[in-house]
Amino acid sequence: MTTADSPRRADGWTAAVRQRLGLGRLLPLGEPSDGSWIAERAAAAVLRDASSGSGAVLGVLRIDSAHADDRPGPPPVPGPPGALPHGPLRIEAGFSATAGRPLTDTADALREAMLTAAARRLGLVVDEVDLRVTDLLEQEPGPAPRTAVDLHAAQAEGAAGAAAAGVPGVVSLTRVLGAPVQTGAGHVRVELATAGEYRALDVARGVRGAVATAVEGDPTVAVLVTAVVVGKN
């Protein structure tokens, strides 16, 4: 028997907190009407992949609201707990590079690579990219290694789960913040991982449409992308 105070229950809570914190911020995808978010960890993996070939090695990377003092009105689609409201984002990152070419040129190439990936591979609205040099390298960096992602994959159950899992670009449903499909009064939230060759926002839009059609009552639908599988995982 497991009581609320047992070590097993405590270990479960600890694992859940670590999973949640590991996602980082929950960043808005697209516009408010898109009702979609992506974990900072997932977005950062794509940006790191895109930076390969820029001549820079990314260090600490942070993505947050560009205008934190803005107070947007109520969103048309309820987001996951703690999610950032829709609005422009700011990327801050440190990087290392050689002195073989001007560091400003390397920074420009890195900035362009991240802005392009944010828009074309993810669907993030980014206003600012703030870069700083943290170290000088003796030789040009090679391709950045890809880190395997623990998807926390979950089985697709129910009409909403089956509809979401069938959308092109969905690798699997996931369960990091709880059940992969959570339903409330007139609202459904779906948590999933997408394939890197698909734009995350486009997949989320497809899932929202499929779930809204599959579930009776015309619910609002929110999507949270917890991982993007880039290449082989």
The 8 nearest C-alpha neighbors of each residue, nearest first, counted from 0:
[[1, 2, 5, 7, 3, 8, 4, 6],
 [2, 0, 5, 3, 8, 7, 4, 6],
 [3, 1, 5, 4, 0, 8, 7, 6],
 [2, 4, 5, 8, 1, 9, 6, 7],
 [5, 3, 2, 8, 6, 9, 1, 7],
 [4, 6, 2, 8, 7, 3, 1, 9],
 [7, 5, 9, 8, 10, 4, 1, 11],
 [6, 8, 10, 5, 9, 11, 1, 4],
 [9, 7, 11, 5, 10, 6, 3, 12],
 [8, 10, 6, 12, 11, 7, 13, 5],
 [11, 9, 13, 7, 8, 12, 6, 14],
 [12, 10, 8, 14, 9, 13, 15, 7],
 [11, 13, 15, 9, 14, 10, 16, 8],
 [14, 12, 10, 16, 11, 15, 17, 9],
 [13, 15, 17, 11, 12, 16, 10, 18],
 [14, 16, 12, 18, 13, 17, 11, 19],
 [17, 15, 19, 13, 18, 14, 20, 12],
 [18, 16, 14, 20, 15, 19, 21, 13],
 [17, 19, 21, 15, 16, 20, 14, 175],
 [20, 18, 16, 21, 17, 22, 15, 176],
 [19, 21, 17, 22, 18, 23, 16, 24],
 [22, 20, 18, 19, 23, 17, 40, 16],
 [21, 23, 40, 38, 20, 19, 39, 24],
 [24, 22, 39, 21, 20, 40, 38, 25],
 [23, 25, 39, 26, 38, 22, 82, 83],
 [24, 26, 38, 82, 37, 39, 83, 36],
 [25, 27, 37, 36, 83, 24, 38, 39],
 [28, 26, 36, 85, 35, 83, 37, 84],
 [27, 29, 36, 123, 35, 122, 200, 26],
 [30, 28, 122, 123, 33, 124, 27, 200],
 [29, 31, 33, 32, 85, 28, 86, 34],
 [32, 30, 33, 85, 34, 74, 75, 29],
 [31, 33, 30, 34, 75, 76, 74, 29],
 [34, 32, 30, 31, 35, 29, 204, 28],
 [33, 35, 221, 76, 32, 31, 222, 220],
 [36, 34, 222, 28, 33, 221, 223, 27],
 [35, 37, 27, 223, 28, 26, 25, 224],
 [36, 38, 224, 26, 223, 25, 225, 39],
 [39, 37, 25, 225, 41, 22, 40, 24],
 [38, 40, 23, 42, 24, 41, 25, 43],
 [39, 41, 43, 22, 38, 42, 23, 44],
 [42, 40, 226, 38, 44, 39, 43, 227],
 [43, 41, 39, 45, 44, 40, 46, 38],
 [42, 44, 46, 40, 45, 41, 39, 47],
 [45, 43, 47, 41, 42, 46, 48, 40],
 [44, 46, 48, 42, 43, 47, 49, 41],
 [47, 45, 43, 49, 48, 44, 113, 50],
 [48, 46, 50, 44, 49, 45, 43, 57],
 [47, 49, 45, 46, 50, 51, 44, 143],
 [48, 50, 46, 47, 51, 112, 45, 116],
 [51, 49, 47, 48, 53, 112, 109, 52],
 [50, 52, 49, 142, 53, 48, 143, 47],
 [53, 51, 54, 50, 142, 55, 141, 49],
 [52, 54, 55, 109, 50, 51, 108, 105],
 [55, 53, 52, 105, 96, 140, 139, 56],
 [56, 54, 96, 53, 95, 94, 57, 105],
 [57, 55, 95, 94, 96, 58, 140, 54],
 [58, 56, 94, 93, 55, 95, 59, 47],
 [57, 59, 93, 94, 60, 56, 92, 95],
 [58, 60, 92, 93, 57, 61, 94, 91],
 [61, 59, 92, 91, 58, 93, 62, 43],
 [60, 62, 91, 90, 92, 63, 59, 39],
 [63, 61, 90, 89, 91, 39, 88, 60],
 [62, 64, 89, 88, 65, 61, 90, 24],
 [63, 65, 88, 67, 66, 89, 87, 86],
 [66, 64, 88, 89, 87, 67, 63, 126],
 [67, 65, 64, 68, 69, 87, 88, 86],
 [66, 68, 64, 69, 65, 70, 63, 88],
 [69, 67, 66, 70, 65, 64, 71, 86],
 [70, 68, 67, 66, 71, 86, 64, 65],
 [69, 71, 68, 72, 67, 84, 66, 73],
 [72, 70, 69, 73, 84, 74, 85, 86],
 [71, 73, 74, 70, 75, 84, 69, 85],
 [72, 74, 75, 71, 77, 76, 84, 70],
 [75, 73, 76, 77, 72, 31, 84, 71],
 [76, 74, 32, 73, 77, 31, 34, 219],
 [75, 77, 34, 74, 219, 78, 221, 220],
 [78, 76, 74, 75, 221, 79, 34, 186],
 [77, 79, 82, 221, 76, 80, 34, 35],
 [78, 80, 82, 81, 77, 223, 188, 25],
 [81, 79, 82, 78, 25, 77, 83, 176],
 [80, 82, 79, 83, 25, 24, 78, 84],
 [83, 81, 25, 79, 80, 78, 84, 26],
 [82, 84, 26, 25, 27, 85, 81, 24],
 [85, 83, 86, 82, 27, 71, 74, 26],
 [86, 84, 27, 31, 30, 83, 87, 28],
 [85, 87, 84, 88, 64, 124, 27, 30],
 [88, 86, 124, 125, 65, 126, 64, 89],
 [89, 87, 64, 65, 125, 63, 126, 124],
 [88, 90, 65, 127, 63, 62, 64, 125],
 [91, 89, 62, 128, 61, 129, 127, 92],
 [90, 92, 129, 61, 60, 128, 130, 62],
 [93, 91, 60, 130, 59, 61, 129, 58],
 [92, 94, 131, 58, 59, 132, 130, 133],
 [93, 95, 57, 58, 132, 56, 133, 55],
 [94, 96, 134, 56, 135, 55, 133, 132],
 [97, 95, 55, 136, 135, 54, 56, 98],
 [98, 96, 136, 135, 99, 137, 138, 139],
 [97, 99, 100, 101, 102, 96, 135, 136],
 [100, 98, 97, 101, 139, 102, 96, 138],
 [99, 101, 98, 102, 104, 97, 105, 103],
 [102, 100, 103, 104, 98, 105, 99, 97],
 [101, 103, 105, 104, 106, 100, 98, 96],
 [102, 104, 106, 101, 105, 107, 100, 108],
 [105, 103, 107, 102, 101, 106, 108, 100],
 [106, 104, 102, 108, 107, 103, 109, 54],
 [105, 107, 103, 109, 104, 108, 110, 102],
 [108, 106, 104, 110, 105, 109, 103, 111],
 [109, 107, 105, 111, 106, 110, 53, 112],
 [108, 110, 106, 112, 107, 53, 111, 50],
 [111, 109, 107, 113, 112, 108, 106, 114],
 [110, 112, 114, 108, 109, 113, 115, 107],
 [113, 111, 109, 115, 110, 114, 50, 49],
 [114, 112, 116, 110, 115, 111, 46, 117],
 [115, 113, 117, 111, 116, 112, 110, 118],
 [114, 116, 112, 118, 113, 117, 119, 111],
 [117, 115, 120, 113, 119, 118, 114, 112],
 [116, 118, 114, 121, 123, 115, 120, 113],
 [117, 119, 122, 115, 116, 123, 121, 120],
 [120, 118, 116, 115, 121, 117, 122, 198],
 [121, 119, 198, 116, 117, 118, 122, 199],
 [120, 122, 199, 198, 117, 123, 118, 119],
 [121, 123, 118, 200, 29, 28, 117, 119],
 [122, 124, 28, 117, 118, 121, 29, 125],
 [123, 125, 87, 88, 29, 122, 126, 118],
 [126, 124, 88, 87, 127, 89, 123, 114],
 [127, 125, 87, 88, 89, 124, 65, 128],
 [126, 128, 89, 125, 90, 129, 88, 65],
 [129, 127, 90, 89, 91, 130, 110, 126],
 [128, 130, 91, 90, 127, 92, 131, 89],
 [131, 129, 92, 93, 91, 128, 106, 132],
 [130, 132, 93, 133, 94, 92, 129, 106],
 [133, 131, 94, 93, 95, 134, 130, 96],
 [132, 134, 94, 95, 93, 131, 135, 58],
 [133, 135, 95, 132, 136, 96, 94, 97],
 [136, 134, 96, 97, 95, 137, 98, 133],
 [135, 137, 97, 96, 138, 95, 134, 139],
 [136, 138, 97, 135, 139, 98, 96, 140],
 [139, 137, 136, 97, 140, 96, 99, 98],
 [138, 140, 97, 54, 141, 137, 136, 96],
 [141, 139, 138, 54, 142, 56, 55, 96],
 [140, 142, 143, 139, 51, 52, 54, 144],
 [143, 141, 51, 144, 140, 52, 48, 145],
 [142, 144, 51, 141, 145, 48, 56, 47],
 [145, 143, 142, 146, 48, 141, 51, 147],
 [146, 144, 143, 147, 48, 229, 232, 230],
 [145, 147, 148, 144, 232, 44, 229, 143],
 [146, 148, 232, 145, 149, 231, 228, 150],
 [149, 147, 150, 146, 232, 228, 226, 227],
 [150, 148, 151, 147, 152, 226, 232, 146],
 [149, 151, 152, 148, 173, 226, 192, 225],
 [152, 150, 173, 149, 174, 175, 153, 172],
 [153, 151, 173, 150, 172, 171, 174, 154],
 [152, 154, 173, 172, 174, 155, 151, 179],
 [155, 153, 156, 172, 152, 171, 160, 173],
 [154, 156, 160, 161, 164, 153, 172, 157],
 [157, 155, 160, 161, 154, 158, 159, 180],
 [158, 156, 160, 159, 161, 155, 162, 180],
 [157, 159, 161, 160, 213, 162, 214, 156],
 [160, 158, 210, 162, 161, 157, 213, 163],
 [159, 161, 155, 156, 163, 157, 162, 158],
 [160, 162, 164, 158, 155, 163, 159, 156],
 [161, 163, 159, 165, 160, 209, 164, 210],
 [164, 162, 206, 160, 165, 161, 166, 210],
 [163, 165, 161, 162, 166, 169, 160, 171],
 [166, 164, 162, 163, 161, 167, 169, 206],
 [165, 167, 164, 163, 169, 206, 168, 205],
 [168, 166, 169, 165, 202, 205, 164, 197],
 [167, 169, 194, 193, 197, 202, 170, 166],
 [168, 170, 193, 171, 167, 166, 164, 192],
 [171, 169, 193, 192, 194, 168, 172, 191],
 [172, 170, 169, 192, 191, 152, 173, 164],
 [171, 173, 191, 153, 152, 179, 190, 192],
 [174, 172, 152, 191, 153, 151, 179, 190],
 [173, 175, 179, 177, 178, 151, 176, 153],
 [174, 176, 177, 173, 18, 151, 19, 15],
 [177, 175, 174, 19, 178, 15, 18, 179],
 [176, 178, 174, 175, 179, 181, 180, 173],
 [177, 179, 174, 180, 181, 176, 175, 173],
 [180, 178, 174, 190, 173, 189, 172, 177],
 [181, 179, 189, 178, 188, 160, 190, 182],
 [182, 180, 188, 187, 178, 179, 189, 183],
 [183, 181, 187, 186, 188, 180, 184, 185],
 [182, 184, 186, 185, 187, 181, 188, 218],
 [183, 185, 186, 182, 218, 187, 219, 216],
 [184, 186, 218, 183, 219, 216, 187, 217],
 [187, 185, 219, 218, 183, 184, 182, 220],
 [188, 186, 182, 220, 181, 219, 221, 183],
 [189, 187, 221, 181, 180, 220, 222, 182],
 [190, 188, 180, 222, 179, 223, 221, 191],
 [189, 191, 223, 179, 173, 172, 222, 224],
 [192, 190, 172, 173, 224, 171, 225, 223],
 [193, 191, 226, 170, 224, 171, 227, 225],
 [192, 194, 169, 227, 170, 168, 228, 199],
 [195, 193, 228, 168, 196, 227, 197, 170],
 [194, 196, 229, 228, 197, 227, 193, 230],
 [195, 197, 194, 198, 229, 120, 168, 230],
 [198, 196, 195, 168, 194, 199, 120, 202],
 [197, 199, 120, 121, 201, 200, 202, 119],
 [198, 200, 121, 202, 201, 197, 203, 193],
 [201, 199, 203, 122, 202, 198, 121, 28],
 [202, 200, 204, 198, 203, 199, 205, 197],
 [203, 201, 205, 199, 200, 204, 168, 206],
 [204, 202, 200, 206, 205, 201, 222, 207],
 [203, 205, 201, 207, 202, 206, 200, 208],
 [206, 204, 202, 208, 203, 207, 209, 201],
 [205, 207, 163, 203, 209, 204, 208, 210],
 [208, 206, 204, 210, 205, 209, 220, 211],
 [207, 209, 211, 205, 206, 210, 212, 204],
 [208, 210, 206, 212, 207, 211, 162, 205],
 [211, 209, 213, 159, 207, 212, 208, 162],
 [210, 212, 208, 209, 214, 213, 207, 217],
 [211, 213, 209, 210, 214, 208, 215, 217],
 [212, 214, 210, 211, 158, 159, 209, 162],
 [215, 213, 211, 212, 210, 159, 158, 216],
 [214, 216, 217, 213, 218, 212, 211, 185],
 [215, 217, 218, 214, 185, 211, 212, 219],
 [216, 218, 215, 211, 219, 214, 185, 212],
 [219, 217, 185, 186, 216, 211, 220, 187],
 [218, 220, 186, 76, 187, 185, 217, 221],
 [221, 219, 187, 207, 188, 186, 218, 211],
 [220, 222, 188, 34, 35, 78, 189, 187],
 [223, 221, 35, 189, 188, 190, 203, 36],
 [222, 224, 190, 36, 37, 35, 225, 189],
 [225, 223, 37, 191, 192, 226, 190, 36],
 [224, 226, 38, 192, 191, 37, 223, 41],
 [227, 225, 192, 41, 224, 228, 193, 150],
 [228, 226, 193, 41, 195, 192, 194, 229],
 [227, 229, 194, 195, 193, 232, 230, 226],
 [230, 228, 195, 227, 231, 194, 232, 45],
 [231, 229, 228, 232, 195, 196, 145, 194],
 [230, 232, 229, 228, 147, 145, 146, 195],
 [231, 147, 228, 230, 148, 229, 146, 145]]
